[in-house]
Amino acid sequence: MRIAVDLNRCQGYAQCVYLAHKDFRLTGQEALTYEPNPDDERRLQVERAAAACPVQAILIDRLDGAKGSATS
């Protein structure tokens, strides 16, 4: 799984941090940092975090292990 956050769209509401704190972190008051390739064991938390984003700034790609390509 690969995630990307549109940091221009992100408004720092931090809903992702509450739902997937191992993968999303706020540094300072509004600077979001994230793990771009979280473990598949945390897929549910990451998907919930993406769904909870009020501005839909989080994109999730599933990586096909056989080909190494991303699919939506």
All heavy atoms as TSV, in Angstrom:
chain	resi	resn	atom	element	x	y	z
A	1	MET	N	N	0.848	-1.169	0.000
A	1	MET	CA	C	0.000	0.000	0.000
A	1	MET	C	C	0.897	1.235	0.000
A	1	MET	O	O	1.931	1.263	0.653
A	1	MET	CB	C	-0.898	-0.039	1.243
A	1	MET	CG	C	-1.624	1.237	1.508
A	1	MET	SD	S	-2.792	1.184	2.888
A	1	MET	CE	C	-1.889	0.424	4.171
A	2	ARG	N	N	0.467	2.212	-0.738
A	2	ARG	CA	C	1.196	3.481	-0.792
A	2	ARG	C	C	0.177	4.595	-0.582
A	2	ARG	O	O	-0.919	4.555	-1.132
A	2	ARG	CB	C	1.890	3.632	-2.137
A	2	ARG	CG	C	2.647	4.921	-2.281
A	2	ARG	CD	C	3.424	4.978	-3.554
A	2	ARG	NE	N	2.545	4.668	-4.682
A	2	ARG	CZ	C	2.982	4.218	-5.838
A	2	ARG	NH1	N	4.249	3.983	-6.039
A	2	ARG	NH2	N	2.139	3.986	-6.827
A	3	ILE	N	N	0.552	5.579	0.238
A	3	ILE	CA	C	-0.335	6.718	0.439
A	3	ILE	C	C	0.368	7.999	0.027
A	3	ILE	O	O	1.597	8.094	0.061
A	3	ILE	CB	C	-0.838	6.826	1.895
A	3	ILE	CG1	C	0.319	6.981	2.875
A	3	ILE	CG2	C	-1.685	5.641	2.265
A	3	ILE	CD1	C	-0.124	7.204	4.300
A	4	ALA	N	N	-0.439	8.954	-0.379
A	4	ALA	CA	C	0.058	10.286	-0.708
A	4	ALA	C	C	-0.934	11.284	-0.141
A	4	ALA	O	O	-2.142	11.067	-0.186
A	4	ALA	CB	C	0.191	10.456	-2.211
A	5	VAL	N	N	-0.407	12.363	0.377
A	5	VAL	CA	C	-1.250	13.423	0.921
A	5	VAL	C	C	-1.000	14.680	0.119
A	5	VAL	O	O	0.149	15.093	-0.069
A	5	VAL	CB	C	-0.948	13.677	2.419
A	5	VAL	CG1	C	-1.793	14.821	2.957
A	5	VAL	CG2	C	-1.177	12.420	3.235
A	6	ASP	N	N	-2.065	15.271	-0.383
A	6	ASP	CA	C	-1.966	16.557	-1.071
A	6	ASP	C	C	-1.821	17.629	0.006
A	6	ASP	O	O	-2.805	18.058	0.618
A	6	ASP	CB	C	-3.223	16.789	-1.916
A	6	ASP	CG	C	-3.167	18.077	-2.711
A	6	ASP	OD1	O	-2.334	18.962	-2.397
A	6	ASP	OD2	O	-3.975	18.210	-3.652
A	7	LEU	N	N	-0.586	18.020	0.263
A	7	LEU	CA	C	-0.314	18.957	1.351
A	7	LEU	C	C	-0.811	20.362	1.041
A	7	LEU	O	O	-0.950	21.182	1.952
A	7	LEU	CB	C	1.183	18.952	1.672
A	7	LEU	CG	C	1.695	17.612	2.214
A	7	LEU	CD1	C	3.201	17.646	2.385
A	7	LEU	CD2	C	1.010	17.239	3.508
A	8	ASN	N	N	-1.102	20.656	-0.202
A	8	ASN	CA	C	-1.721	21.935	-0.537
A	8	ASN	C	C	-3.202	21.936	-0.148
A	8	ASN	O	O	-3.757	22.981	0.169
A	8	ASN	CB	C	-1.585	22.238	-2.027
A	8	ASN	CG	C	-0.156	22.526	-2.410
A	8	ASN	OD1	O	0.556	23.215	-1.696
A	8	ASN	ND2	N	0.271	21.972	-3.523
A	9	ARG	N	N	-3.820	20.782	-0.193
A	9	ARG	CA	C	-5.236	20.655	0.156
A	9	ARG	C	C	-5.423	20.461	1.660
A	9	ARG	O	O	-6.412	20.912	2.229
A	9	ARG	CB	C	-5.837	19.479	-0.600
A	9	ARG	CG	C	-7.313	19.292	-0.319
A	9	ARG	CD	C	-7.854	18.144	-1.106
A	9	ARG	NE	N	-8.100	18.597	-2.472
A	9	ARG	CZ	C	-8.728	17.903	-3.373
A	9	ARG	NH1	N	-9.160	16.690	-3.094
A	9	ARG	NH2	N	-8.925	18.387	-4.571
A	10	CYS	N	N	-4.483	19.780	2.303
A	10	CYS	CA	C	-4.579	19.490	3.742
A	10	CYS	C	C	-4.699	20.793	4.537
A	10	CYS	O	O	-3.935	21.726	4.332
A	10	CYS	CB	C	-3.341	18.716	4.189
A	10	CYS	SG	S	-3.295	18.383	5.963
A	11	GLN	N	N	-5.670	20.820	5.450
A	11	GLN	CA	C	-5.901	21.998	6.283
A	11	GLN	C	C	-5.498	21.783	7.746
A	11	GLN	O	O	-5.738	22.643	8.579
A	11	GLN	CB	C	-7.380	22.401	6.216
A	11	GLN	CG	C	-7.830	22.785	4.831
A	11	GLN	CD	C	-7.156	24.047	4.350
A	11	GLN	OE1	O	-7.162	25.066	5.043
A	11	GLN	NE2	N	-6.532	23.985	3.188
A	12	GLY	N	N	-4.906	20.639	8.050
A	12	GLY	CA	C	-4.423	20.377	9.402
A	12	GLY	C	C	-5.513	20.020	10.403
A	12	GLY	O	O	-5.326	20.208	11.597
A	13	TYR	N	N	-6.635	19.483	9.939
A	13	TYR	CA	C	-7.694	19.065	10.858
A	13	TYR	C	C	-7.263	17.878	11.719
A	13	TYR	O	O	-7.817	17.640	12.774
A	13	TYR	CB	C	-8.971	18.705	10.094
A	13	TYR	CG	C	-9.639	19.891	9.456
A	13	TYR	CD1	C	-9.633	20.040	8.073
A	13	TYR	CD2	C	-10.272	20.852	10.227
A	13	TYR	CE1	C	-10.248	21.130	7.475
A	13	TYR	CE2	C	-10.882	21.944	9.636
A	13	TYR	CZ	C	-10.870	22.078	8.266
A	13	TYR	OH	O	-11.477	23.156	7.672
A	14	ALA	N	N	-6.320	17.101	11.246
A	14	ALA	CA	C	-5.672	16.006	11.986
A	14	ALA	C	C	-6.583	14.828	12.289
A	14	ALA	O	O	-6.300	14.045	13.187
A	14	ALA	CB	C	-5.027	16.519	13.268
A	15	GLN	N	N	-7.654	14.654	11.561
A	15	GLN	CA	C	-8.490	13.480	11.760
A	15	GLN	C	C	-7.701	12.207	11.455
A	15	GLN	O	O	-7.888	11.184	12.116
A	15	GLN	CB	C	-9.746	13.553	10.883
A	15	GLN	CG	C	-10.653	14.708	11.229
A	15	GLN	CD	C	-11.086	14.667	12.685
A	15	GLN	OE1	O	-11.634	13.682	13.155
A	15	GLN	NE2	N	-10.818	15.742	13.393
A	16	CYS	N	N	-6.809	12.270	10.490
A	16	CYS	CA	C	-5.972	11.121	10.148
A	16	CYS	C	C	-5.052	10.736	11.302
A	16	CYS	O	O	-4.813	9.559	11.548
A	16	CYS	CB	C	-5.173	11.399	8.881
A	16	CYS	SG	S	-4.113	12.858	8.973
A	17	VAL	N	N	-4.548	11.727	12.017
A	17	VAL	CA	C	-3.645	11.469	13.137
A	17	VAL	C	C	-4.371	10.693	14.230
A	17	VAL	O	O	-3.822	9.753	14.805
A	17	VAL	CB	C	-3.070	12.789	13.688
A	17	VAL	CG1	C	-2.205	12.551	14.917
A	17	VAL	CG2	C	-2.274	13.515	12.608
A	18	TYR	N	N	-5.609	11.046	14.498
A	18	TYR	CA	C	-6.373	10.358	15.535
A	18	TYR	C	C	-6.675	8.915	15.150
A	18	TYR	O	O	-6.688	8.029	15.995
A	18	TYR	CB	C	-7.685	11.090	15.820
A	18	TYR	CG	C	-7.479	12.486	16.349
A	18	TYR	CD1	C	-7.978	13.583	15.665
A	18	TYR	CD2	C	-6.780	12.711	17.524
A	18	TYR	CE1	C	-7.786	14.870	16.142
A	18	TYR	CE2	C	-6.570	13.994	18.004
A	18	TYR	CZ	C	-7.079	15.063	17.306
A	18	TYR	OH	O	-6.884	16.332	17.768
A	19	LEU	N	N	-6.894	8.665	13.865
A	19	LEU	CA	C	-7.304	7.337	13.424
A	19	LEU	C	C	-6.147	6.419	13.037
A	19	LEU	O	O	-6.300	5.200	13.060
A	19	LEU	CB	C	-8.284	7.468	12.260
A	19	LEU	CG	C	-9.608	8.117	12.642
A	19	LEU	CD1	C	-10.407	8.478	11.410
A	19	LEU	CD2	C	-10.394	7.183	13.539
A	20	ALA	N	N	-5.022	6.994	12.661
A	20	ALA	CA	C	-3.857	6.183	12.259
A	20	ALA	C	C	-2.587	6.887	12.712
A	20	ALA	O	O	-1.764	7.324	11.912
A	20	ALA	CB	C	-3.860	5.971	10.747
A	21	HIS	N	N	-2.414	6.982	14.027
A	21	HIS	CA	C	-1.304	7.756	14.581
A	21	HIS	C	C	0.078	7.178	14.282
A	21	HIS	O	O	1.069	7.886	14.393
A	21	HIS	CB	C	-1.491	7.946	16.091
A	21	HIS	CG	C	-1.435	6.679	16.860
A	21	HIS	ND1	N	-2.550	5.884	17.042
A	21	HIS	CD2	C	-0.414	6.051	17.479
A	21	HIS	CE1	C	-2.215	4.827	17.744
A	21	HIS	NE2	N	-0.929	4.897	18.022
A	22	LYS	N	N	0.163	5.930	13.887
A	22	LYS	CA	C	1.469	5.364	13.527
A	22	LYS	C	C	1.898	5.794	12.126
A	22	LYS	O	O	3.069	5.696	11.784
A	22	LYS	CB	C	1.431	3.844	13.610
A	22	LYS	CG	C	1.305	3.331	15.024
A	22	LYS	CD	C	1.344	1.832	15.066
A	22	LYS	CE	C	1.241	1.356	16.503
A	22	LYS	NZ	N	1.285	-0.107	16.584
A	23	ASP	N	N	0.950	6.252	11.328
A	23	ASP	CA	C	1.239	6.596	9.943
A	23	ASP	C	C	1.154	8.087	9.650
A	23	ASP	O	O	1.753	8.565	8.691
A	23	ASP	CB	C	0.282	5.841	9.017
A	23	ASP	CG	C	0.410	4.348	9.225
A	23	ASP	OD1	O	1.523	3.836	9.024
A	23	ASP	OD2	O	-0.578	3.708	9.616
A	24	PHE	N	N	0.407	8.830	10.456
A	24	PHE	CA	C	0.253	10.271	10.269
A	24	PHE	C	C	0.621	10.977	11.567
A	24	PHE	O	O	0.212	10.551	12.644
A	24	PHE	CB	C	-1.206	10.621	9.914
A	24	PHE	CG	C	-1.694	9.982	8.650
A	24	PHE	CD1	C	-2.383	8.785	8.691
A	24	PHE	CD2	C	-1.468	10.580	7.422
A	24	PHE	CE1	C	-2.837	8.185	7.529
A	24	PHE	CE2	C	-1.919	9.983	6.255
A	24	PHE	CZ	C	-2.602	8.791	6.305
A	25	ARG	N	N	1.391	12.073	11.455
A	25	ARG	CA	C	1.804	12.827	12.629
A	25	ARG	C	C	1.770	14.321	12.318
A	25	ARG	O	O	2.081	14.723	11.203
A	25	ARG	CB	C	3.230	12.453	13.034
A	25	ARG	CG	C	3.359	11.046	13.551
A	25	ARG	CD	C	4.795	10.559	13.598
A	25	ARG	NE	N	5.457	10.452	12.300
A	25	ARG	CZ	C	5.216	9.514	11.383
A	25	ARG	NH1	N	4.295	8.617	11.597
A	25	ARG	NH2	N	5.881	9.479	10.253
A	26	LEU	N	N	1.415	15.101	13.315
A	26	LEU	CA	C	1.524	16.545	13.183
A	26	LEU	C	C	2.808	16.980	13.862
A	26	LEU	O	O	3.088	16.605	14.997
A	26	LEU	CB	C	0.344	17.253	13.856
A	26	LEU	CG	C	-0.943	17.326	13.088
A	26	LEU	CD1	C	-1.988	18.098	13.887
A	26	LEU	CD2	C	-0.761	17.985	11.733
A	27	THR	N	N	3.579	17.759	13.149
A	27	THR	CA	C	4.769	18.355	13.738
A	27	THR	C	C	4.502	19.850	13.814
A	27	THR	O	O	4.055	20.457	12.847
A	27	THR	CB	C	6.031	18.070	12.903
A	27	THR	OG1	O	5.810	18.479	11.564
A	27	THR	CG2	C	6.361	16.598	12.918
A	28	GLY	N	N	4.727	20.407	14.979
A	28	GLY	CA	C	4.331	21.790	15.173
A	28	GLY	C	C	2.817	21.841	15.297
A	28	GLY	O	O	2.184	20.903	15.761
A	29	GLN	N	N	2.219	22.906	14.837
A	29	GLN	CA	C	0.767	23.032	14.971
A	29	GLN	C	C	0.013	22.511	13.769
A	29	GLN	O	O	-1.091	22.011	13.908
A	29	GLN	CB	C	0.407	24.481	15.231
A	29	GLN	CG	C	0.881	24.933	16.587
A	29	GLN	CD	C	0.073	26.105	17.088
A	29	GLN	OE1	O	-0.799	26.611	16.408
A	29	GLN	NE2	N	0.376	26.529	18.291
A	30	GLU	N	N	0.584	22.623	12.573
A	30	GLU	CA	C	-0.183	22.221	11.397
A	30	GLU	C	C	0.615	21.465	10.334
A	30	GLU	O	O	0.077	21.190	9.278
A	30	GLU	CB	C	-0.813	23.449	10.740
A	30	GLU	CG	C	-1.865	24.105	11.595
A	30	GLU	CD	C	-2.516	25.273	10.889
A	30	GLU	OE1	O	-2.206	25.516	9.716
A	30	GLU	OE2	O	-3.339	25.931	11.524
A	31	ALA	N	N	1.859	21.126	10.576
A	31	ALA	CA	C	2.670	20.452	9.563
A	31	ALA	C	C	2.472	18.939	9.667
A	31	ALA	O	O	2.879	18.307	10.638
A	31	ALA	CB	C	4.139	20.809	9.728
A	32	LEU	N	N	1.847	18.362	8.652
A	32	LEU	CA	C	1.583	16.927	8.644
A	32	LEU	C	C	2.756	16.182	8.027
A	32	LEU	O	O	3.250	16.554	6.972
A	32	LEU	CB	C	0.305	16.636	7.838
A	32	LEU	CG	C	-0.083	15.166	7.750
A	32	LEU	CD1	C	-0.615	14.686	9.101
A	32	LEU	CD2	C	-1.109	14.955	6.659
A	33	THR	N	N	3.182	15.125	8.707
A	33	THR	CA	C	4.147	14.186	8.134
A	33	THR	C	C	3.466	12.822	8.136
A	33	THR	O	O	2.574	12.564	8.942
A	33	THR	CB	C	5.464	14.130	8.934
A	33	THR	OG1	O	5.194	13.752	10.275
A	33	THR	CG2	C	6.174	15.482	8.923
A	34	TYR	N	N	3.892	11.964	7.206
A	34	TYR	CA	C	3.230	10.668	7.086
A	34	TYR	C	C	4.179	9.630	6.542
A	34	TYR	O	O	5.197	9.943	5.930
A	34	TYR	CB	C	1.982	10.767	6.217
A	34	TYR	CG	C	2.247	11.166	4.783
A	34	TYR	CD1	C	2.344	10.208	3.785
A	34	TYR	CD2	C	2.393	12.501	4.427
A	34	TYR	CE1	C	2.587	10.559	2.473
A	34	TYR	CE2	C	2.625	12.869	3.119
A	34	TYR	CZ	C	2.723	11.900	2.149
A	34	TYR	OH	O	2.964	12.258	0.845
A	35	GLU	N	N	3.834	8.368	6.786
A	35	GLU	CA	C	4.577	7.223	6.279
A	35	GLU	C	C	4.008	6.891	4.902
A	35	GLU	O	O	2.861	6.463	4.799
A	35	GLU	CB	C	4.419	6.037	7.226
A	35	GLU	CG	C	4.973	4.735	6.717
A	35	GLU	CD	C	6.440	4.807	6.390
A	35	GLU	OE1	O	7.202	5.357	7.202
A	35	GLU	OE2	O	6.809	4.327	5.302
A	36	PRO	N	N	4.772	7.078	3.818
A	36	PRO	CA	C	4.222	6.862	2.485
A	36	PRO	C	C	3.955	5.397	2.140
A	36	PRO	O	O	3.145	5.111	1.263
A	36	PRO	CB	C	5.275	7.461	1.555
A	36	PRO	CG	C	6.531	7.479	2.346
A	36	PRO	CD	C	6.123	7.593	3.788
A	37	ASN	N	N	4.607	4.467	2.829
A	37	ASN	CA	C	4.420	3.036	2.563
A	37	ASN	C	C	4.141	2.288	3.861
A	37	ASN	O	O	4.982	1.537	4.347
A	37	ASN	CB	C	5.659	2.456	1.887
A	37	ASN	CG	C	5.904	3.061	0.533
A	37	ASN	OD1	O	5.053	2.999	-0.332
A	37	ASN	ND2	N	7.054	3.683	0.356
A	38	PRO	N	N	2.942	2.472	4.427
A	38	PRO	CA	C	2.641	1.784	5.689
A	38	PRO	C	C	2.464	0.280	5.476
A	38	PRO	O	O	2.186	-0.177	4.373
A	38	PRO	CB	C	1.329	2.429	6.137
A	38	PRO	CG	C	0.705	2.916	4.879
A	38	PRO	CD	C	1.832	3.284	3.966
A	39	ASP	N	N	2.615	-0.466	6.549
A	39	ASP	CA	C	2.418	-1.917	6.501
A	39	ASP	C	C	0.959	-2.235	6.182
A	39	ASP	O	O	0.052	-1.519	6.595
A	39	ASP	CB	C	2.783	-2.550	7.842
A	39	ASP	CG	C	4.267	-2.450	8.134
A	39	ASP	OD1	O	5.063	-2.401	7.186
A	39	ASP	OD2	O	4.616	-2.420	9.334
A	40	ASP	N	N	0.757	-3.330	5.477
A	40	ASP	CA	C	-0.595	-3.751	5.124
A	40	ASP	C	C	-1.446	-4.092	6.350
A	40	ASP	O	O	-2.665	-4.047	6.277
A	40	ASP	CB	C	-0.561	-4.938	4.168
A	40	ASP	CG	C	-0.258	-4.516	2.743
A	40	ASP	OD1	O	-0.584	-3.374	2.378
A	40	ASP	OD2	O	0.292	-5.338	1.990
A	41	GLU	N	N	-0.807	-4.414	7.465
A	41	GLU	CA	C	-1.560	-4.703	8.687
A	41	GLU	C	C	-2.339	-3.484	9.162
A	41	GLU	O	O	-3.307	-3.607	9.900
A	41	GLU	CB	C	-0.626	-5.180	9.809
A	41	GLU	CG	C	0.028	-6.511	9.543
A	41	GLU	CD	C	1.300	-6.379	8.714
A	41	GLU	OE1	O	2.048	-5.397	8.907
A	41	GLU	OE2	O	1.535	-7.252	7.873
A	42	ARG	N	N	-1.899	-2.300	8.756
A	42	ARG	CA	C	-2.566	-1.062	9.183
A	42	ARG	C	C	-3.503	-0.516	8.108
A	42	ARG	O	O	-3.960	0.619	8.191
A	42	ARG	CB	C	-1.512	-0.039	9.575
A	42	ARG	CG	C	-0.724	-0.475	10.804
A	42	ARG	CD	C	0.051	0.638	11.442
A	42	ARG	NE	N	1.023	1.258	10.573
A	42	ARG	CZ	C	2.286	0.886	10.439
A	42	ARG	NH1	N	2.734	-0.131	11.114
A	42	ARG	NH2	N	3.100	1.530	9.634
A	43	ARG	N	N	-3.813	-1.329	7.121
A	43	ARG	CA	C	-4.659	-0.884	6.002
A	43	ARG	C	C	-5.993	-0.309	6.477
A	43	ARG	O	O	-6.422	0.741	6.024
A	43	ARG	CB	C	-4.923	-2.033	5.032
A	43	ARG	CG	C	-5.855	-1.635	3.891
A	43	ARG	CD	C	-6.081	-2.760	2.916
A	43	ARG	NE	N	-4.857	-3.174	2.267
A	43	ARG	CZ	C	-4.287	-2.521	1.247
A	43	ARG	NH1	N	-4.834	-1.434	0.777
A	43	ARG	NH2	N	-3.177	-2.973	0.718
A	44	LEU	N	N	-6.666	-0.989	7.386
A	44	LEU	CA	C	-7.975	-0.537	7.846
A	44	LEU	C	C	-7.883	0.843	8.494
A	44	LEU	O	O	-8.702	1.726	8.204
A	44	LEU	CB	C	-8.590	-1.543	8.815
A	44	LEU	CG	C	-9.977	-1.204	9.342
A	44	LEU	CD1	C	-10.978	-1.096	8.185
A	44	LEU	CD2	C	-10.426	-2.250	10.335
A	45	GLN	N	N	-6.882	1.053	9.339
A	45	GLN	CA	C	-6.720	2.347	9.993
A	45	GLN	C	C	-6.439	3.447	8.973
A	45	GLN	O	O	-6.984	4.547	9.069
A	45	GLN	CB	C	-5.588	2.312	11.029
A	45	GLN	CG	C	-5.907	1.486	12.245
A	45	GLN	CD	C	-5.514	0.033	12.080
A	45	GLN	OE1	O	-5.114	-0.416	11.008
A	45	GLN	NE2	N	-5.639	-0.731	13.148
A	46	VAL	N	N	-5.591	3.147	7.986
A	46	VAL	CA	C	-5.258	4.137	6.963
A	46	VAL	C	C	-6.476	4.455	6.096
A	46	VAL	O	O	-6.741	5.620	5.779
A	46	VAL	CB	C	-4.062	3.659	6.106
A	46	VAL	CG1	C	-3.837	4.573	4.918
A	46	VAL	CG2	C	-2.807	3.582	6.963
A	47	GLU	N	N	-7.243	3.442	5.746
A	47	GLU	CA	C	-8.451	3.678	4.949
A	47	GLU	C	C	-9.471	4.504	5.722
A	47	GLU	O	O	-10.118	5.385	5.158
A	47	GLU	CB	C	-9.059	2.351	4.497
A	47	GLU	CG	C	-8.244	1.681	3.416
A	47	GLU	CD	C	-8.771	0.320	3.012
A	47	GLU	OE1	O	-9.631	-0.253	3.725
A	47	GLU	OE2	O	-8.324	-0.170	1.964
A	48	ARG	N	N	-9.601	4.238	7.001
A	48	ARG	CA	C	-10.512	5.035	7.835
A	48	ARG	C	C	-10.015	6.475	7.940
A	48	ARG	O	O	-10.819	7.413	7.924
A	48	ARG	CB	C	-10.654	4.419	9.219
A	48	ARG	CG	C	-11.491	3.172	9.223
A	48	ARG	CD	C	-11.615	2.594	10.601
A	48	ARG	NE	N	-12.479	1.418	10.583
A	48	ARG	CZ	C	-12.599	0.588	11.585
A	48	ARG	NH1	N	-11.921	0.776	12.703
A	48	ARG	NH2	N	-13.404	-0.451	11.485
A	49	ALA	N	N	-8.716	6.640	8.078
A	49	ALA	CA	C	-8.151	7.992	8.157
A	49	ALA	C	C	-8.408	8.764	6.870
A	49	ALA	O	O	-8.787	9.937	6.898
A	49	ALA	CB	C	-6.652	7.919	8.445
A	50	ALA	N	N	-8.227	8.111	5.730
A	50	ALA	CA	C	-8.472	8.762	4.445
A	50	ALA	C	C	-9.944	9.134	4.300
A	50	ALA	O	O	-10.285	10.231	3.833
A	50	ALA	CB	C	-8.038	7.855	3.302
A	51	ALA	N	N	-10.836	8.254	4.724
A	51	ALA	CA	C	-12.266	8.524	4.623
A	51	ALA	C	C	-12.689	9.661	5.550
A	51	ALA	O	O	-13.620	10.403	5.234
A	51	ALA	CB	C	-13.057	7.262	4.944
A	52	ALA	N	N	-12.000	9.815	6.676
A	52	ALA	CA	C	-12.362	10.849	7.647
A	52	ALA	C	C	-11.819	12.227	7.301
A	52	ALA	O	O	-12.233	13.216	7.901
A	52	ALA	CB	C	-11.865	10.446	9.034
A	53	CYS	N	N	-10.926	12.306	6.336
A	53	CYS	CA	C	-10.331	13.601	5.978
A	53	CYS	C	C	-11.416	14.527	5.418
A	53	CYS	O	O	-12.019	14.219	4.386
A	53	CYS	CB	C	-9.219	13.412	4.950
A	53	CYS	SG	S	-8.442	14.971	4.469
A	54	PRO	N	N	-11.674	15.657	6.067
A	54	PRO	CA	C	-12.750	16.534	5.620
A	54	PRO	C	C	-12.521	17.160	4.247
A	54	PRO	O	O	-13.476	17.551	3.581
A	54	PRO	CB	C	-12.841	17.616	6.696
A	54	PRO	CG	C	-11.782	17.367	7.665
A	54	PRO	CD	C	-11.049	16.127	7.288
A	55	VAL	N	N	-11.265	17.230	3.811
A	55	VAL	CA	C	-10.973	17.830	2.494
A	55	VAL	C	C	-10.493	16.791	1.490
A	55	VAL	O	O	-10.059	17.134	0.389
A	55	VAL	CB	C	-9.958	18.996	2.620
A	55	VAL	CG1	C	-10.541	20.131	3.427
A	55	VAL	CG2	C	-8.646	18.523	3.214
A	56	GLN	N	N	-10.561	15.499	1.870
A	56	GLN	CA	C	-10.177	14.384	0.996
A	56	GLN	C	C	-8.779	14.578	0.402
A	56	GLN	O	O	-8.571	14.448	-0.796
A	56	GLN	CB	C	-11.227	14.185	-0.102
A	56	GLN	CG	C	-12.607	13.850	0.435
A	56	GLN	CD	C	-12.617	12.553	1.229
A	56	GLN	OE1	O	-12.423	11.502	0.669
A	56	GLN	NE2	N	-12.836	12.639	2.534
A	57	ALA	N	N	-7.811	14.858	1.271
A	57	ALA	CA	C	-6.440	15.109	0.840
A	57	ALA	C	C	-5.585	13.845	0.782
A	57	ALA	O	O	-4.455	13.892	0.305
A	57	ALA	CB	C	-5.778	16.118	1.777
A	58	ILE	N	N	-6.104	12.713	1.250
A	58	ILE	CA	C	-5.322	11.479	1.330
A	58	ILE	C	C	-5.713	10.536	0.203
A	58	ILE	O	O	-6.881	10.198	0.051
A	58	ILE	CB	C	-5.527	10.789	2.691
A	58	ILE	CG1	C	-5.146	11.743	3.828
A	58	ILE	CG2	C	-4.721	9.499	2.769
A	58	ILE	CD1	C	-5.568	11.262	5.194
A	59	LEU	N	N	-4.719	10.103	-0.561
A	59	LEU	CA	C	-4.924	9.146	-1.642
A	59	LEU	C	C	-4.232	7.840	-1.269
A	59	LEU	O	O	-3.118	7.845	-0.756
A	59	LEU	CB	C	-4.339	9.671	-2.944
A	59	LEU	CG	C	-4.866	11.025	-3.417
A	59	LEU	CD1	C	-4.076	11.486	-4.626
A	59	LEU	CD2	C	-6.336	10.928	-3.737
A	60	ILE	N	N	-4.886	6.720	-1.558
A	60	ILE	CA	C	-4.332	5.403	-1.248
A	60	ILE	C	C	-4.208	4.611	-2.540
A	60	ILE	O	O	-5.164	4.504	-3.302
A	60	ILE	CB	C	-5.238	4.628	-0.274
A	60	ILE	CG1	C	-5.401	5.398	1.029
A	60	ILE	CG2	C	-4.665	3.239	-0.015
A	60	ILE	CD1	C	-6.402	4.778	1.973
A	61	ASP	N	N	-3.018	4.067	-2.783
A	61	ASP	CA	C	-2.782	3.159	-3.900
A	61	ASP	C	C	-2.449	1.802	-3.322
A	61	ASP	O	O	-1.692	1.694	-2.362
A	61	ASP	CB	C	-1.593	3.606	-4.756
A	61	ASP	CG	C	-1.915	4.762	-5.664
A	61	ASP	OD1	O	-3.106	4.971	-5.963
A	61	ASP	OD2	O	-0.972	5.463	-6.050
A	62	ARG	N	N	-3.015	0.771	-3.926
A	62	ARG	CA	C	-2.670	-0.598	-3.534
A	62	ARG	C	C	-1.598	-1.082	-4.490
A	62	ARG	O	O	-1.741	-0.981	-5.694
A	62	ARG	CB	C	-3.898	-1.477	-3.591
A	62	ARG	CG	C	-4.916	-1.030	-2.604
A	62	ARG	CD	C	-6.126	-1.883	-2.639
A	62	ARG	NE	N	-7.068	-1.333	-1.662
A	62	ARG	CZ	C	-8.322	-1.646	-1.605
A	62	ARG	NH1	N	-8.830	-2.500	-2.456
A	62	ARG	NH2	N	-9.103	-1.109	-0.712
A	63	LEU	N	N	-0.539	-1.608	-3.934
A	63	LEU	CA	C	0.571	-2.083	-4.750
A	63	LEU	C	C	0.386	-3.550	-5.061
A	63	LEU	O	O	0.142	-4.359	-4.177
A	63	LEU	CB	C	1.893	-1.854	-4.025
A	63	LEU	CG	C	2.233	-0.404	-3.712
A	63	LEU	CD1	C	3.538	-0.327	-2.936
A	63	LEU	CD2	C	2.321	0.433	-4.963
A	64	ASP	N	N	0.519	-3.917	-6.325
A	64	ASP	CA	C	0.458	-5.300	-6.763
A	64	ASP	C	C	1.861	-5.884	-6.605
A	64	ASP	O	O	2.771	-5.520	-7.343
A	64	ASP	CB	C	-0.009	-5.375	-8.214
A	64	ASP	CG	C	-0.116	-6.777	-8.750
A	64	ASP	OD1	O	0.334	-7.717	-8.041
A	64	ASP	OD2	O	-0.628	-6.948	-9.847
A	65	GLY	N	N	2.021	-6.783	-5.645
A	65	GLY	CA	C	3.342	-7.333	-5.351
A	65	GLY	C	C	3.984	-8.046	-6.545
A	65	GLY	O	O	5.181	-8.035	-6.707
A	66	ALA	N	N	3.195	-8.662	-7.404
A	66	ALA	CA	C	3.750	-9.406	-8.533
A	66	ALA	C	C	4.339	-8.476	-9.589
A	66	ALA	O	O	5.378	-8.746	-10.141
A	66	ALA	CB	C	2.668	-10.288	-9.163
A	67	LYS	N	N	3.653	-7.364	-9.847
A	67	LYS	CA	C	4.102	-6.468	-10.898
A	67	LYS	C	C	4.728	-5.195	-10.375
A	67	LYS	O	O	5.399	-4.494	-11.113
A	67	LYS	CB	C	2.928	-6.111	-11.810
A	67	LYS	CG	C	2.351	-7.282	-12.545
A	67	LYS	CD	C	1.212	-6.841	-13.411
A	67	LYS	CE	C	0.611	-8.030	-14.138
A	67	LYS	NZ	N	-0.541	-7.648	-14.942
A	68	GLY	N	N	4.453	-4.855	-9.120
A	68	GLY	CA	C	4.976	-3.627	-8.562
A	68	GLY	C	C	4.250	-2.393	-9.063
A	68	GLY	O	O	4.724	-1.291	-8.921
A	69	SER	N	N	3.067	-2.569	-9.642
A	69	SER	CA	C	2.323	-1.422	-10.158
A	69	SER	C	C	1.260	-1.014	-9.146
A	69	SER	O	O	0.842	-1.801	-8.323
A	69	SER	CB	C	1.671	-1.768	-11.491
A	69	SER	OG	O	0.751	-2.822	-11.328
A	70	ALA	N	N	0.802	0.205	-9.258
A	70	ALA	CA	C	-0.227	0.707	-8.359
A	70	ALA	C	C	-1.572	0.681	-9.057
A	70	ALA	O	O	-1.675	0.948	-10.239
A	70	ALA	CB	C	0.117	2.142	-7.953
A	71	THR	N	N	-2.585	0.311	-8.288
A	71	THR	CA	C	-3.959	0.369	-8.790
A	71	THR	C	C	-4.801	1.117	-7.790
A	71	THR	O	O	-4.508	1.141	-6.604
A	71	THR	CB	C	-4.536	-1.043	-8.982
A	71	THR	OG1	O	-4.517	-1.737	-7.739
A	71	THR	CG2	C	-3.771	-1.823	-10.030
A	72	SER	N	N	-5.856	1.713	-8.250
A	72	SER	CA	C	-6.724	2.487	-7.351
A	72	SER	C	C	-7.768	1.597	-6.736
A	72	SER	O	O	-8.352	0.798	-7.323
A	72	SER	CB	C	-7.402	3.603	-8.110
A	72	SER	OG	O	-6.430	4.443	-8.659
